[in-house]
Amino acid sequence: AKQVSIYEYDEEKHMRQEREASWEEGRLSGIKEGEERGRLSGRMELLKEQIQKKLSKGLSLFEIAEDLEEDETLIAELFQKIQE
């Protein structure tokens, strides 16, 4: 009689579990990346709105950058996008 271990290795099951774990890891990574992109996009949209409001009040790009505590280059780039 052949003795069989109660811990038989099931390669197919193991490979399926590995695929599922990898898929889940990739899915979570994608969600995290999407959330980060969304936050950045939202922040840029908010800055554009603030720039427009401050421009309507007659402030210069330098004054806006100072007021928003942002780099003047970033404010200028966003201003260009607003103009497009």
Backbone atoms as SQL, in Angstrom:
CREATE TABLE atoms (id INTEGER PRIMARY KEY, chain TEXT, resi INTEGER, resn TEXT, atom TEXT, x REAL, y REAL, z REAL);
INSERT INTO atoms VALUES
  (1, 'A', 1, 'ALA', 'N', 0.841, -1.182, 0.000),
  (2, 'A', 1, 'ALA', 'CA', 0.000, 0.000, 0.000),
  (3, 'A', 1, 'ALA', 'C', 0.880, 1.237, 0.000),
  (4, 'A', 2, 'LYS', 'N', 0.443, 2.211, -0.746),
  (5, 'A', 2, 'LYS', 'CA', 1.189, 3.458, -0.888),
  (6, 'A', 2, 'LYS', 'C', 0.667, 4.447, 0.151),
  (7, 'A', 3, 'GLN', 'N', 1.611, 5.073, 0.856),
  (8, 'A', 3, 'GLN', 'CA', 1.229, 6.056, 1.864),
  (9, 'A', 3, 'GLN', 'C', 1.116, 7.432, 1.193),
  (10, 'A', 4, 'VAL', 'N', 0.059, 8.169, 1.486),
  (11, 'A', 4, 'VAL', 'CA', -0.157, 9.477, 0.883),
  (12, 'A', 4, 'VAL', 'C', -0.148, 10.518, 1.997),
  (13, 'A', 5, 'SER', 'N', 0.579, 11.591, 1.743),
  (14, 'A', 5, 'SER', 'CA', 0.653, 12.673, 2.719),
  (15, 'A', 5, 'SER', 'C', -0.671, 13.427, 2.749),
  (16, 'A', 6, 'ILE', 'N', -1.061, 13.849, 3.929),
  (17, 'A', 6, 'ILE', 'CA', -2.287, 14.644, 4.028),
  (18, 'A', 6, 'ILE', 'C', -2.053, 16.051, 3.476),
  (19, 'A', 7, 'TYR', 'N', -0.804, 16.403, 3.243),
  (20, 'A', 7, 'TYR', 'CA', -0.446, 17.714, 2.713),
  (21, 'A', 7, 'TYR', 'C', -0.006, 17.594, 1.257),
  (22, 'A', 8, 'GLU', 'N', -0.775, 16.891, 0.439),
  (23, 'A', 8, 'GLU', 'CA', -0.413, 16.721, -0.963),
  (24, 'A', 8, 'GLU', 'C', -0.329, 18.080, -1.631),
  (25, 'A', 9, 'TYR', 'N', 0.666, 18.216, -2.463),
  (26, 'A', 9, 'TYR', 'CA', 0.872, 19.461, -3.189),
  (27, 'A', 9, 'TYR', 'C', -0.018, 19.473, -4.421),
  (28, 'A', 10, 'ASP', 'N', -0.824, 20.477, -4.535),
  (29, 'A', 10, 'ASP', 'CA', -1.712, 20.629, -5.688),
  (30, 'A', 10, 'ASP', 'C', -1.195, 21.819, -6.497),
  (31, 'A', 11, 'GLU', 'N', -0.416, 21.523, -7.537),
  (32, 'A', 11, 'GLU', 'CA', 0.228, 22.578, -8.327),
  (33, 'A', 11, 'GLU', 'C', -0.795, 23.502, -8.978),
  (34, 'A', 12, 'GLU', 'N', -1.848, 22.938, -9.521),
  (35, 'A', 12, 'GLU', 'CA', -2.864, 23.750, -10.188),
  (36, 'A', 12, 'GLU', 'C', -3.503, 24.733, -9.199),
  (37, 'A', 13, 'LYS', 'N', -3.823, 24.235, -8.017),
  (38, 'A', 13, 'LYS', 'CA', -4.421, 25.095, -6.988),
  (39, 'A', 13, 'LYS', 'C', -3.432, 26.179, -6.565),
  (40, 'A', 14, 'HIS', 'N', -2.176, 25.792, -6.408),
  (41, 'A', 14, 'HIS', 'CA', -1.138, 26.747, -6.012),
  (42, 'A', 14, 'HIS', 'C', -0.995, 27.851, -7.063),
  (43, 'A', 15, 'MET', 'N', -0.947, 27.476, -8.336),
  (44, 'A', 15, 'MET', 'CA', -0.800, 28.457, -9.412),
  (45, 'A', 15, 'MET', 'C', -2.014, 29.386, -9.455),
  (46, 'A', 16, 'ARG', 'N', -3.209, 28.849, -9.245),
  (47, 'A', 16, 'ARG', 'CA', -4.425, 29.660, -9.229),
  (48, 'A', 16, 'ARG', 'C', -4.370, 30.677, -8.081),
  (49, 'A', 17, 'GLN', 'N', -3.925, 30.221, -6.918),
  (50, 'A', 17, 'GLN', 'CA', -3.814, 31.117, -5.765),
  (51, 'A', 17, 'GLN', 'C', -2.786, 32.216, -6.026),
  (52, 'A', 18, 'GLU', 'N', -1.680, 31.862, -6.665),
  (53, 'A', 18, 'GLU', 'CA', -0.649, 32.855, -6.997),
  (54, 'A', 18, 'GLU', 'C', -1.204, 33.898, -7.968),
  (55, 'A', 19, 'ARG', 'N', -1.938, 33.445, -8.995),
  (56, 'A', 19, 'ARG', 'CA', -2.538, 34.374, -9.963),
  (57, 'A', 19, 'ARG', 'C', -3.523, 35.307, -9.273),
  (58, 'A', 20, 'GLU', 'N', -4.362, 34.738, -8.412),
  (59, 'A', 20, 'GLU', 'CA', -5.354, 35.553, -7.707),
  (60, 'A', 20, 'GLU', 'C', -4.682, 36.588, -6.814),
  (61, 'A', 21, 'ALA', 'N', -3.633, 36.182, -6.119),
  (62, 'A', 21, 'ALA', 'CA', -2.913, 37.112, -5.242),
  (63, 'A', 21, 'ALA', 'C', -2.257, 38.217, -6.068),
  (64, 'A', 22, 'SER', 'N', -1.659, 37.850, -7.201),
  (65, 'A', 22, 'SER', 'CA', -1.016, 38.846, -8.064),
  (66, 'A', 22, 'SER', 'C', -2.045, 39.795, -8.649),
  (67, 'A', 23, 'TRP', 'N', -3.195, 39.250, -9.063),
  (68, 'A', 23, 'TRP', 'CA', -4.246, 40.083, -9.626),
  (69, 'A', 23, 'TRP', 'C', -4.733, 41.089, -8.584),
  (70, 'A', 24, 'GLU', 'N', -4.954, 40.623, -7.372),
  (71, 'A', 24, 'GLU', 'CA', -5.440, 41.500, -6.302),
  (72, 'A', 24, 'GLU', 'C', -4.413, 42.582, -5.990),
  (73, 'A', 25, 'GLU', 'N', -3.143, 42.210, -5.964),
  (74, 'A', 25, 'GLU', 'CA', -2.073, 43.182, -5.711),
  (75, 'A', 25, 'GLU', 'C', -2.067, 44.251, -6.804),
  (76, 'A', 26, 'GLY', 'N', -2.203, 43.832, -8.052),
  (77, 'A', 26, 'GLY', 'CA', -2.248, 44.776, -9.168),
  (78, 'A', 26, 'GLY', 'C', -3.467, 45.677, -9.108),
  (79, 'A', 27, 'ARG', 'N', -4.599, 45.104, -8.733),
  (80, 'A', 27, 'ARG', 'CA', -5.837, 45.880, -8.622),
  (81, 'A', 27, 'ARG', 'C', -5.705, 46.963, -7.554),
  (82, 'A', 28, 'LEU', 'N', -5.161, 46.580, -6.401),
  (83, 'A', 28, 'LEU', 'CA', -4.988, 47.548, -5.315),
  (84, 'A', 28, 'LEU', 'C', -3.999, 48.639, -5.699),
  (85, 'A', 29, 'SER', 'N', -2.946, 48.248, -6.401),
  (86, 'A', 29, 'SER', 'CA', -1.961, 49.220, -6.867),
  (87, 'A', 29, 'SER', 'C', -2.612, 50.207, -7.830),
  (88, 'A', 30, 'GLY', 'N', -3.461, 49.709, -8.714),
  (89, 'A', 30, 'GLY', 'CA', -4.169, 50.567, -9.661),
  (90, 'A', 30, 'GLY', 'C', -5.118, 51.526, -8.968),
  (91, 'A', 31, 'ILE', 'N', -5.801, 51.041, -7.961),
  (92, 'A', 31, 'ILE', 'CA', -6.716, 51.900, -7.199),
  (93, 'A', 31, 'ILE', 'C', -5.931, 53.018, -6.524),
  (94, 'A', 32, 'LYS', 'N', -4.817, 52.658, -5.898),
  (95, 'A', 32, 'LYS', 'CA', -3.994, 53.656, -5.208),
  (96, 'A', 32, 'LYS', 'C', -3.494, 54.710, -6.191),
  (97, 'A', 33, 'GLU', 'N', -3.011, 54.264, -7.352),
  (98, 'A', 33, 'GLU', 'CA', -2.511, 55.201, -8.360),
  (99, 'A', 33, 'GLU', 'C', -3.635, 56.115, -8.847),
  (100, 'A', 34, 'GLY', 'N', -4.814, 55.548, -9.053),
  (101, 'A', 34, 'GLY', 'CA', -5.959, 56.343, -9.488),
  (102, 'A', 34, 'GLY', 'C', -6.360, 57.391, -8.462),
  (103, 'A', 35, 'GLU', 'N', -6.324, 57.013, -7.200),
  (104, 'A', 35, 'GLU', 'CA', -6.663, 57.963, -6.134),
  (105, 'A', 35, 'GLU', 'C', -5.648, 59.097, -6.088),
  (106, 'A', 36, 'GLU', 'N', -4.368, 58.765, -6.237),
  (107, 'A', 36, 'GLU', 'CA', -3.327, 59.795, -6.224),
  (108, 'A', 36, 'GLU', 'C', -3.499, 60.754, -7.394),
  (109, 'A', 37, 'ARG', 'N', -3.773, 60.208, -8.575),
  (110, 'A', 37, 'ARG', 'CA', -4.001, 61.060, -9.751),
  (111, 'A', 37, 'ARG', 'C', -5.214, 61.958, -9.534),
  (112, 'A', 38, 'GLY', 'N', -6.262, 61.395, -8.950),
  (113, 'A', 38, 'GLY', 'CA', -7.476, 62.166, -8.691),
  (114, 'A', 38, 'GLY', 'C', -7.238, 63.310, -7.722),
  (115, 'A', 39, 'ARG', 'N', -6.476, 63.040, -6.677),
  (116, 'A', 39, 'ARG', 'CA', -6.160, 64.101, -5.712),
  (117, 'A', 39, 'ARG', 'C', -5.367, 65.217, -6.384),
  (118, 'A', 40, 'LEU', 'N', -4.362, 64.844, -7.174),
  (119, 'A', 40, 'LEU', 'CA', -3.535, 65.843, -7.852),
  (120, 'A', 40, 'LEU', 'C', -4.377, 66.650, -8.832),
  (121, 'A', 41, 'SER', 'N', -5.218, 65.966, -9.583),
  (122, 'A', 41, 'SER', 'CA', -6.083, 66.644, -10.546),
  (123, 'A', 41, 'SER', 'C', -7.025, 67.617, -9.829),
  (124, 'A', 42, 'GLY', 'N', -7.604, 67.179, -8.736),
  (125, 'A', 42, 'GLY', 'CA', -8.493, 68.038, -7.959),
  (126, 'A', 42, 'GLY', 'C', -7.778, 69.249, -7.395),
  (127, 'A', 43, 'ARG', 'N', -6.557, 69.042, -6.942),
  (128, 'A', 43, 'ARG', 'CA', -5.761, 70.149, -6.394),
  (129, 'A', 43, 'ARG', 'C', -5.471, 71.180, -7.480),
  (130, 'A', 44, 'MET', 'N', -5.124, 70.702, -8.685),
  (131, 'A', 44, 'MET', 'CA', -4.824, 71.611, -9.788),
  (132, 'A', 44, 'MET', 'C', -6.074, 72.386, -10.207),
  (133, 'A', 45, 'GLU', 'N', -7.220, 71.718, -10.220),
  (134, 'A', 45, 'GLU', 'CA', -8.473, 72.398, -10.569),
  (135, 'A', 45, 'GLU', 'C', -8.805, 73.474, -9.538),
  (136, 'A', 46, 'LEU', 'N', -8.595, 73.168, -8.265),
  (137, 'A', 46, 'LEU', 'CA', -8.844, 74.153, -7.212),
  (138, 'A', 46, 'LEU', 'C', -7.922, 75.355, -7.382),
  (139, 'A', 47, 'LEU', 'N', -6.642, 75.093, -7.657),
  (140, 'A', 47, 'LEU', 'CA', -5.707, 76.201, -7.864),
  (141, 'A', 47, 'LEU', 'C', -6.128, 77.060, -9.055),
  (142, 'A', 48, 'LYS', 'N', -6.577, 76.423, -10.137),
  (143, 'A', 48, 'LYS', 'CA', -7.028, 77.192, -11.310),
  (144, 'A', 48, 'LYS', 'C', -8.199, 78.098, -10.940),
  (145, 'A', 49, 'GLU', 'N', -9.139, 77.562, -10.166),
  (146, 'A', 49, 'GLU', 'CA', -10.286, 78.369, -9.738),
  (147, 'A', 49, 'GLU', 'C', -9.827, 79.547, -8.884),
  (148, 'A', 50, 'GLN', 'N', -8.890, 79.285, -7.972),
  (149, 'A', 50, 'GLN', 'CA', -8.388, 80.353, -7.112),
  (150, 'A', 50, 'GLN', 'C', -7.642, 81.406, -7.926),
  (151, 'A', 51, 'ILE', 'N', -6.882, 80.957, -8.918),
  (152, 'A', 51, 'ILE', 'CA', -6.153, 81.891, -9.780),
  (153, 'A', 51, 'ILE', 'C', -7.142, 82.787, -10.517),
  (154, 'A', 52, 'GLN', 'N', -8.187, 82.195, -11.082),
  (155, 'A', 52, 'GLN', 'CA', -9.191, 82.983, -11.805),
  (156, 'A', 52, 'GLN', 'C', -9.842, 84.027, -10.900),
  (157, 'A', 53, 'LYS', 'N', -10.186, 83.632, -9.691),
  (158, 'A', 53, 'LYS', 'CA', -10.817, 84.569, -8.755),
  (159, 'A', 53, 'LYS', 'C', -9.876, 85.720, -8.418),
  (160, 'A', 54, 'LYS', 'N', -8.610, 85.394, -8.187),
  (161, 'A', 54, 'LYS', 'CA', -7.649, 86.429, -7.803),
  (162, 'A', 54, 'LYS', 'C', -7.290, 87.329, -8.981),
  (163, 'A', 55, 'LEU', 'N', -7.279, 86.766, -10.195),
  (164, 'A', 55, 'LEU', 'CA', -7.054, 87.592, -11.385),
  (165, 'A', 55, 'LEU', 'C', -8.197, 88.587, -11.555),
  (166, 'A', 56, 'SER', 'N', -9.425, 88.141, -11.279),
  (167, 'A', 56, 'SER', 'CA', -10.586, 89.030, -11.415),
  (168, 'A', 56, 'SER', 'C', -10.535, 90.164, -10.396),
  (169, 'A', 57, 'LYS', 'N', -9.777, 89.971, -9.325),
  (170, 'A', 57, 'LYS', 'CA', -9.603, 91.019, -8.313),
  (171, 'A', 57, 'LYS', 'C', -8.419, 91.921, -8.643),
  (172, 'A', 58, 'GLY', 'N', -7.748, 91.622, -9.774),
  (173, 'A', 58, 'GLY', 'CA', -6.660, 92.486, -10.223),
  (174, 'A', 58, 'GLY', 'C', -5.281, 92.126, -9.699),
  (175, 'A', 59, 'LEU', 'N', -5.136, 90.966, -9.090),
  (176, 'A', 59, 'LEU', 'CA', -3.816, 90.573, -8.583),
  (177, 'A', 59, 'LEU', 'C', -2.927, 90.077, -9.726),
  (178, 'A', 60, 'SER', 'N', -1.624, 90.281, -9.575),
  (179, 'A', 60, 'SER', 'CA', -0.659, 89.781, -10.559),
  (180, 'A', 60, 'SER', 'C', -0.352, 88.317, -10.259),
  (181, 'A', 61, 'LEU', 'N', 0.287, 87.643, -11.223),
  (182, 'A', 61, 'LEU', 'CA', 0.665, 86.245, -10.997),
  (183, 'A', 61, 'LEU', 'C', 1.608, 86.120, -9.808),
  (184, 'A', 62, 'PHE', 'N', 2.511, 87.079, -9.664),
  (185, 'A', 62, 'PHE', 'CA', 3.430, 87.054, -8.525),
  (186, 'A', 62, 'PHE', 'C', 2.649, 87.160, -7.214),
  (187, 'A', 63, 'GLU', 'N', 1.698, 88.091, -7.161),
  (188, 'A', 63, 'GLU', 'CA', 0.895, 88.272, -5.944),
  (189, 'A', 63, 'GLU', 'C', 0.052, 87.025, -5.646),
  (190, 'A', 64, 'ILE', 'N', -0.470, 86.419, -6.699),
  (191, 'A', 64, 'ILE', 'CA', -1.271, 85.204, -6.524),
  (192, 'A', 64, 'ILE', 'C', -0.403, 84.087, -5.955),
  (193, 'A', 65, 'ALA', 'N', 0.792, 83.922, -6.511),
  (194, 'A', 65, 'ALA', 'CA', 1.717, 82.890, -6.028),
  (195, 'A', 65, 'ALA', 'C', 2.049, 83.123, -4.559),
  (196, 'A', 66, 'GLU', 'N', 2.307, 84.364, -4.208),
  (197, 'A', 66, 'GLU', 'CA', 2.611, 84.696, -2.811),
  (198, 'A', 66, 'GLU', 'C', 1.409, 84.404, -1.917),
  (199, 'A', 67, 'ASP', 'N', 0.241, 84.830, -2.353),
  (200, 'A', 67, 'ASP', 'CA', -0.977, 84.660, -1.568),
  (201, 'A', 67, 'ASP', 'C', -1.310, 83.177, -1.360),
  (202, 'A', 68, 'LEU', 'N', -1.125, 82.366, -2.413),
  (203, 'A', 68, 'LEU', 'CA', -1.446, 80.941, -2.327),
  (204, 'A', 68, 'LEU', 'C', -0.279, 80.104, -1.804),
  (205, 'A', 69, 'GLU', 'N', 0.837, 80.766, -1.566),
  (206, 'A', 69, 'GLU', 'CA', 2.055, 80.091, -1.098),
  (207, 'A', 69, 'GLU', 'C', 2.446, 78.958, -2.043),
  (208, 'A', 70, 'GLU', 'N', 2.439, 79.280, -3.341),
  (209, 'A', 70, 'GLU', 'CA', 2.812, 78.331, -4.385),
  (210, 'A', 70, 'GLU', 'C', 3.945, 78.926, -5.203),
  (211, 'A', 71, 'ASP', 'N', 4.623, 78.051, -5.933),
  (212, 'A', 71, 'ASP', 'CA', 5.705, 78.476, -6.807),
  (213, 'A', 71, 'ASP', 'C', 5.128, 79.301, -7.961),
  (214, 'A', 72, 'GLU', 'N', 5.789, 80.407, -8.268),
  (215, 'A', 72, 'GLU', 'CA', 5.296, 81.286, -9.326),
  (216, 'A', 72, 'GLU', 'C', 5.258, 80.574, -10.682),
  (217, 'A', 73, 'THR', 'N', 6.198, 79.647, -10.902),
  (218, 'A', 73, 'THR', 'CA', 6.226, 78.887, -12.152),
  (219, 'A', 73, 'THR', 'C', 4.959, 78.045, -12.293),
  (220, 'A', 74, 'LEU', 'N', 4.548, 77.397, -11.221),
  (221, 'A', 74, 'LEU', 'CA', 3.324, 76.591, -11.246),
  (222, 'A', 74, 'LEU', 'C', 2.114, 77.468, -11.532),
  (223, 'A', 75, 'ILE', 'N', 2.053, 78.620, -10.893),
  (224, 'A', 75, 'ILE', 'CA', 0.931, 79.539, -11.105),
  (225, 'A', 75, 'ILE', 'C', 0.898, 79.992, -12.564),
  (226, 'A', 76, 'ALA', 'N', 2.069, 80.284, -13.131),
  (227, 'A', 76, 'ALA', 'CA', 2.143, 80.707, -14.534),
  (228, 'A', 76, 'ALA', 'C', 1.692, 79.585, -15.471),
  (229, 'A', 77, 'GLU', 'N', 2.097, 78.349, -15.178),
  (230, 'A', 77, 'GLU', 'CA', 1.683, 77.204, -16.005),
  (231, 'A', 77, 'GLU', 'C', 0.171, 77.017, -15.960),
  (232, 'A', 78, 'LEU', 'N', -0.389, 77.110, -14.772),
  (233, 'A', 78, 'LEU', 'CA', -1.840, 76.954, -14.636),
  (234, 'A', 78, 'LEU', 'C', -2.575, 78.110, -15.310),
  (235, 'A', 79, 'PHE', 'N', -2.000, 79.301, -15.234),
  (236, 'A', 79, 'PHE', 'CA', -2.584, 80.464, -15.902),
  (237, 'A', 79, 'PHE', 'C', -2.644, 80.220, -17.411),
  (238, 'A', 80, 'GLN', 'N', -1.568, 79.652, -17.962),
  (239, 'A', 80, 'GLN', 'CA', -1.546, 79.337, -19.399),
  (240, 'A', 80, 'GLN', 'C', -2.655, 78.346, -19.754),
  (241, 'A', 81, 'LYS', 'N', -2.857, 77.347, -18.916),
  (242, 'A', 81, 'LYS', 'CA', -3.913, 76.355, -19.171),
  (243, 'A', 81, 'LYS', 'C', -5.298, 76.993, -19.106),
  (244, 'A', 82, 'ILE', 'N', -5.459, 77.959, -18.221),
  (245, 'A', 82, 'ILE', 'CA', -6.734, 78.664, -18.107),
  (246, 'A', 82, 'ILE', 'C', -7.011, 79.427, -19.401),
  (247, 'A', 83, 'GLN', 'N', -5.956, 80.006, -19.980),
  (248, 'A', 83, 'GLN', 'CA', -6.098, 80.813, -21.195),
  (249, 'A', 83, 'GLN', 'C', -6.416, 79.978, -22.429),
  (250, 'A', 84, 'GLU', 'N', -6.110, 78.680, -22.409),
  (251, 'A', 84, 'GLU', 'CA', -6.324, 77.812, -23.581),
  (252, 'A', 84, 'GLU', 'C', -7.776, 77.536, -23.835);
